Amino acid sequence: QVQLMESGGGLVQPGGSLRLSCVASESIFNFNVMGWYRQAPGKQRELLAGFPSGGSTNYADSVKGRFTLSRDVTKNTVYLQMNSLKPEDTAVYYCNARRLFPKSVDYWGQGTQVTVSS
């Protein structure tokens, strides 16, 4: 069973930075897409950033220019560097890994809370 373990969330002041980490229980090359989502209270889960294998990274307009997705394949880890954080970035952040074949399957981490407040 695939496991994704997020870490790095916490409380930060507006304008601050955090780096989230997601460690997968197997090689991230085994997934067709990996990325990060977030869900704020009363809102739908939102895709923030994702990189398909062999493709370029995509970012939501709400985080473009502030958030950066990266990975370390030797550590089976995906990172989300978040800069210039705003109160509206407050949410639970989830790591996602997706396999497309033989059928589409999504794997999720348990989530990590990010709170942006002064």
Protein Blocks (a to p, Z undefined) as FASTA:
>chain_A
ZZdddehiacddehiacddddddfbdfklpfbdcdddddehiacddfbdcdehiacdddf
klgokaccdddfklopacdddehiafklgccdddddddfbfbdcddddebiaddddZZ
